[in-house]
Amino acid sequence: MAYSKTITTARLTLRKTQPSDAAALFAIHADPEVMRYFSEPPWTDRERAATKIAEDAAAFEKEEFFRFAIELTSTGEYLGNCTLFSVHRQNRRAEIGYVLGRQHWGKGYMQEALDALLEFAFIERDLNRLEADIDPLNKGSASALERQGFKQEGFLPERWIVGGLVSDSALYGLLRRDWQARRLQQA
Ligand SMILES: CC(C)(COP(=O)(O)OP(=O)(O)OC[C@H]1O[C@@H](n2cnc3c(N)ncnc32)[C@H](O)[C@@H]1OP(=O)(O)O)[C@@H](O)C(=O)NCCC(=O)NCCS
């Protein structure tokens, strides 16, 4: 049977992406402010959203790549998504990525979603290590990682060229044992 997974938090429902997310997903990825530090330019083609949703849902069902839609439970509104990708079973590691529509920043939604994504990664998927590759200028993203206990482990100059603009990578990592120790401290 196709794999599926839904996680609920205080305010949010994290679930597999579905075709009805397409308009909201396109609006997020068409916004230059949201896409400023992404590894691709803002979207201009509405078809991209439907294609991506279909690909993501198929990969999710095969337990290869987990893009969770972040829905505000009280209204059903699609706020953004968070993703566990590049899952290496043998090495028990993966990368994370995330995005929220601009109007949803500054409300703690991503913190709440990442709390749940990390628990899914470390407990349910039994991973040992998570990684993230961000533009060092992306302060909002660095804060989201640091709030979860990620530490910057590396710096790779001029790793990306997006729309002719060259940018660096800050590589972040988090080990399960450090995540667990932090959780115990916070409990
Ligand atoms: C990265 C991104 C998701 C972070 O969004 P964010 O709103 O800063 O993160 P959160 O949703 O966790 O909200 C945290 C903020 O809400 C505030 N907040 C308000 N109410 C809160 C609540 N109830 N609980 C927790 N925090 C709350 C926090 O104080 C914090 O503000 P601060 O950063 O000024 O201290 C967002 O900037 C984004 O989508 N960027 C574009 C996409 C992107 O670059 N992704 C990364 C690519 S690698």
The ligand as an SDF file (V2000), in Angstrom:
LIG
                    3D

 48 50  0  0  0  0  0  0  0  0999 V2000
   13.0230   30.3630    6.5040 C   0  0  0  0  0  0  0  0  0  0  0  0
   11.6150   30.8210    6.9030 C   0  0  0  0  0  0  0  0  0  0  0  0
   10.6340   29.6770    6.7970 C   0  0  0  0  0  0  0  0  0  0  0  0
   11.6620   31.2990    8.3590 C   0  0  0  0  0  0  0  0  0  0  0  0
   10.4160   31.8880    8.6770 O   0  0  0  0  0  0  0  0  0  0  0  0
   10.1680   32.5500   10.1010 P   0  0  0  0  0  0  0  0  0  0  0  0
    8.8180   33.1290   10.1180 O   0  0  0  0  0  0  0  0  0  0  0  0
   11.3160   33.4320   10.4250 O   0  0  0  0  0  0  0  0  0  0  0  0
   10.2450   31.2930   11.0760 O   0  0  0  0  0  0  0  0  0  0  0  0
    9.1460   30.8030   12.0770 P   0  0  0  0  0  0  0  0  0  0  0  0
    7.8800   30.5140   11.3660 O   0  0  0  0  0  0  0  0  0  0  0  0
    9.7420   29.6930   12.8710 O   0  0  0  0  0  0  0  0  0  0  0  0
    8.8830   32.0540   13.0060 O   0  0  0  0  0  0  0  0  0  0  0  0
    9.8730   32.4810   13.9190 C   0  0  0  0  0  0  0  0  0  0  0  0
    9.6360   33.9270   14.2410 C   0  0  0  0  0  0  0  0  0  0  0  0
    8.2760   34.0890   14.6840 O   0  0  0  0  0  0  0  0  0  0  0  0
    8.2620   34.7020   15.9660 C   0  0  0  0  0  0  0  0  0  0  0  0
    7.0470   34.1640   16.6350 N   0  0  0  0  0  0  0  0  0  0  0  0
    5.8600   34.8170   16.6780 C   0  0  0  0  0  0  0  0  0  0  0  0
    4.9310   34.0630   17.2740 N   0  0  0  0  0  0  0  0  0  0  0  0
    5.5450   32.8930   17.6270 C   0  0  0  0  0  0  0  0  0  0  0  0
    5.0940   31.7170   18.2730 C   0  0  0  0  0  0  0  0  0  0  0  0
    3.8280   31.5620   18.6820 N   0  0  0  0  0  0  0  0  0  0  0  0
    5.9740   30.7060   18.4710 N   0  0  0  0  0  0  0  0  0  0  0  0
    7.2510   30.8180   18.0670 C   0  0  0  0  0  0  0  0  0  0  0  0
    7.7380   31.9380   17.4470 N   0  0  0  0  0  0  0  0  0  0  0  0
    6.8820   32.9700   17.2190 C   0  0  0  0  0  0  0  0  0  0  0  0
    9.6010   34.3370   16.5750 C   0  0  0  0  0  0  0  0  0  0  0  0
    9.9770   35.2310   17.5900 O   0  0  0  0  0  0  0  0  0  0  0  0
   10.4990   34.4190   15.3740 C   0  0  0  0  0  0  0  0  0  0  0  0
   10.7900   35.7660   15.0730 O   0  0  0  0  0  0  0  0  0  0  0  0
   12.3350   36.2650   14.9790 P   0  0  0  0  0  0  0  0  0  0  0  0
   12.9990   35.4520   13.9100 O   0  0  0  0  0  0  0  0  0  0  0  0
   12.1870   37.6980   14.6430 O   0  0  0  0  0  0  0  0  0  0  0  0
   12.9220   35.9710   16.3150 O   0  0  0  0  0  0  0  0  0  0  0  0
   11.1350   31.9850    5.9880 C   0  0  0  0  0  0  0  0  0  0  0  0
   12.0320   33.0600    6.1440 O   0  0  0  0  0  0  0  0  0  0  0  0
   11.0730   31.5980    4.5220 C   0  0  0  0  0  0  0  0  0  0  0  0
   10.1370   30.9370    4.0560 O   0  0  0  0  0  0  0  0  0  0  0  0
   12.0680   32.0710    3.7240 N   0  0  0  0  0  0  0  0  0  0  0  0
   12.0700   31.8300    2.3020 C   0  0  0  0  0  0  0  0  0  0  0  0
   12.3840   30.4100    1.9670 C   0  0  0  0  0  0  0  0  0  0  0  0
   13.7820   30.0400    2.3340 C   0  0  0  0  0  0  0  0  0  0  0  0
   14.7110   30.8300    2.1910 O   0  0  0  0  0  0  0  0  0  0  0  0
   13.9350   28.7980    2.7950 N   0  0  0  0  0  0  0  0  0  0  0  0
   15.2110   28.2660    3.1460 C   0  0  0  0  0  0  0  0  0  0  0  0
   15.8970   27.8180    1.9360 C   0  0  0  0  0  0  0  0  0  0  0  0
   17.3520   26.9040    2.4480 S   0  0  0  0  0  0  0  0  0  0  0  0
  1  2  1  0
  2  3  1  0
  2  4  1  0
  2 36  1  0
  4  5  1  0
  5  6  1  0
  6  7  2  0
  6  8  1  0
  6  9  1  0
  9 10  1  0
 10 11  2  0
 10 12  1  0
 10 13  1  0
 13 14  1  0
 14 15  1  0
 15 16  1  0
 15 30  1  0
 16 17  1  0
 17 18  1  0
 17 28  1  0
 18 19  1  0
 18 27  1  0
 19 20  2  0
 20 21  1  0
 21 22  1  0
 21 27  2  0
 22 23  1  0
 22 24  2  0
 24 25  1  0
 25 26  2  0
 26 27  1  0
 28 29  1  0
 28 30  1  0
 30 31  1  0
 31 32  1  0
 32 33  2  0
 32 34  1  0
 32 35  1  0
 36 37  1  0
 36 38  1  0
 38 39  2  0
 38 40  1  0
 40 41  1  0
 41 42  1  0
 42 43  1  0
 43 44  2  0
 43 45  1  0
 45 46  1  0
 46 47  1  0
 47 48  1  0
M  END
$$$$
